[in-house]
Amino acid sequence: MTDLKRRVWEKNGELSESEKEIVRFLFSNSTLCSHLSLAKLAKRLYVSESSIFRLCKKIGLSGYSELRFELSDLTHEKKMNTIDVATEVENASQEVLNYYNTLDLEKVFSDIERANTIYLYSTGWSQELIAKYLAHELFIIGKRAVILPSAIEELRIVSRRAVEGDMLFIISYSGDNIQIRDEISKIKLLNNKITTVSFTTLRPAELISLVDYSFFFRTLKFKKFSGGEEATNDAFSPAYTFIDLLIAKYYQWEEQKGELDNVDDDEE
């Protein structure tokens, strides 16, 4: 965190609404403002030069020159964060590809091909968005997907409703939900017709020992600042990348299989 951000958050309660407006403009346009003279900035903000100077003093700066210096630091921080994020995304994409290339997908593709219905169960809001994306991609390749509400009772209903060849995808952040593990155990005991697949992060998870197939994704960690405190957010883009690769490869596999079937028919 730059000194300027820290100064502002420490004095936030003492700032007037007009001063907060000035601060918001400075943070949103740090590169521009770091090159503007005091007179030009005041003119752009429709405030007096003395208003900006008083703000500088209130947040502990010696004057406008020091403010411009702090804004330059803020601009540099934004550039570094952008570079870090871009590098992180690039590395994550390469990791997904490397992991994907280690997988033998022949059996799971065969199960997807014969499935009448593919049920998608997720354990949270972000996971539900992943389920919706997967459902859309499955629709593109002609498969019927049913998104289940995030309630344990829905898993029990699947156990009663599923028929031979149906599939159940469990999309979970950690896979460590005890209730879900118990229900999957019951499904495998009471209805062994359904094929189960887990899609979780790379954390150890007992769930993967209960399912027929297990796939993994990692999340991206991004820092953010809120109320002067640093927090970390998870981004799930690697999961979407994996789904794209999986569906694209399935489509390719299906086409190649069709070509081989045509060759066999011709030879007969």
N, C-alpha and C positions, 0 to 999 in steps of 0.2 A: 504494500500500500504506500502510495506517495505521501510525503509530508503534507501536501495540500489537502488531500482527502481526509487525513487524520485531523488536521486543524479544523476543517469545516464540520466534521461530525462531532468533534468535541464542543464546538460552539453553536451547534445547530439550534439548541433551545433559545439562544440569545439573538438569533437572526430574525429580522422582520420578513414579511412575505416578499417585499420588493427585493430584499437582499438575497433571499432564497432563489428568486427568479434569475438574478444575476449569476448566482452560483451554478444553477442548472444550465444556463447558456454557456458559461465558461467550461464546464465539464463536457458538454455535448460538442463544443467547438474549440477544443484546447489548441489544436494546431493553428487555426485561424487567429485566435485571440493572442497566442504567444508572439505573433508578429505585428499586432496592431498597437498603435500608440494609445496613450490614455484618452486623448481627445477623440480619436476615431472609434474606440470601443464605446465611449460614452455616447457618441452620436448614434452608433448602431443600436444601442440598447435604449435610447431615448431617456437617458438619465444624466445627471450632472457628473462632472469629473470628481467632485468632492464626495458624491455618494459611493463611487468605486473606491476612492482613497479611504473613506471611513470603513468600508467593508474590509479592506486590506488590514487596517489597524485592528479591527474587531477580531479577526482570525489569527492575529499575532504576527503579521508580516510588517516589515519596515516600510513598505510602500509598493507602488505599482511595479517598479523594476523587479522586485523580488517575486511578485505575483507572476510576472511573465516568465521568470526563471522556473518557477514551480510548474507552470503550464507546459513548459518545454519538457520537464521530467515526466509529466502526465502523458504527453504525446508519445514519448519514448516507451513508457510502460505499455501503452495500448499497442504499439508496434510489436513489442516483445511478446505480448500475450497472443497477438494474431499469429506470429510465427510459431509459438508453442502449440497453439490449437491446431494449426495446419499440419504441423509435424506429427502431432498426436493422432489426428485423423488418418493421415497417410500410413503411419505405423500400424494402427488398428486394422485398416483395410488389408494391409499385407499379412497381418497375423491371421485374419479370417481366411484369406486365400490359402495360406500355408496349411492351416488346419483342415480346410475343406479338401485340399488335395490329398490328405492322408486317409480320407474316408472311402470305404467300399459301400456304395449306395445301391448295389444291384438288388438286394433283398427288400430294402425299404421302398424302392421304386416299384417293385413288383406288388408290394402290399398297397401302395397308393393307387396303382392301376386297378386293382380288383376291389377297392373300397367303394361301397355304395354311398356311405356317409362318413365324413371326417368331422369329428367333434373337436372343438377348440375351447379349452378351459384355461383361464388366466387368473392370476392371483393379485392383481393390482391394476391401477389406472394405466400406467405405462405398458404393462404386459397386455392389457386389453387392446391397446392401440396396435401392438405387434400382432395380436390375434386377428384383428380386423384386416390388417395388411396381408397376413397369410391367407385369410379367407378370400380376399380379392384375387390374390395370385393363383390360388387353387381354382377359383372360378374360371380364370383365363385358360387353364389347361383342362377345363371340362369336369372338374370335380365338385361335388356338393359339400359345402362346409357349413356347419352349424356352430355359431358362437354361443357358448353357454354363459349365463350370468355367474358372477363370482360367489357362488353359494355352494356349500358342501352338498346340499340336497340335490343339486343339479347333477353331481357325479353319481349319486344313487339312482337317479332317473335314467342316466345313460346305461348303467348296469342292467336295468330292466328292459330298456328299449333297443339296445344295440343288437345287431344281427351279425351273422357270420361275415367276416371280412371288414367290418367297420373299424375305424381308427379313432383313437383319442389322443390329442396332443395336450400336454400339460405345460403351459408357459409360465414359469415361475422365476423370480429373481434368484432365490437361493436354493429352492427345492427342499427346504427344511421344515415345511409345515407338517406337523404331526397328523392333523386331521386328513390332509390330502394323502399322506402316505398310508394311513389306515384304510381310506376308501379305495385306493388303488389296490391294496392287498385284498380287499373284499371283492373287487371287480375281477381280479385274476382268479380268485377262488370260485366265485359264483358264475362268472361269464367269461370263460376262456376263449370265446369267439372273437373278442375285440383285441386289436393290436394297440399297444400303448407306446407313446413316444414322449420323452421329456425334453424340454428346451430350457436350460438354466444357465446361470453364470458358471464360471470355472471354480466355484467354491465346492468343497466336498459336500455331497448330498446323498442321503440314504435313498432318496427317491429313485436315483438312477439304478439302484440294485433291484428295483421292483418292476421296471418297465422293459419292453422289448428292445427299444432303441433309445439312445440318449445323445443329444446334441448340446453343444455348449456355445456360449457367447460371452464376451466380456463387455463391460460398460466403459465409457469414457468419463473421466473425472474432470470437471471444470470448476474452477474457483469463482465465487462471486462474493460481493460485499453487500451486506444489508444491515442498515442501522449501525454501521461502524464495525460490524462483526464479519469475519471471513467464514464462508460456508462453502460446501462442496456439493455440486449437482451431478447426477448421473445422466449421461446421454446414451441412448440405446441404438445408435446408428449401426454398430457392428452386427446386431441381430437382424436388421433389415438387409444388410449386405449379404449375410448368410442365406436368408430366404431367397433373395434374388438369384444367388448362385445355385441354390437347390432346385428352384423351379426351372431355371434355364437349362440345367443339366438334365432334369427329368424330361423336359420337352425334347431335348436332343436324344436322350435314351429312347423315348417313345418312337421318334422318327426312325432311328436306326433299327429298332426292333421291327417296325413295320416293313422296312426295306428287306430285312432278312426273311420275314414271313413271305413276302412276295417272291423272293428268289426260290424259297423252298417250294412254293406252289407251282412256279414255272418248271422246276426240275421234275415235279411229279407229272 
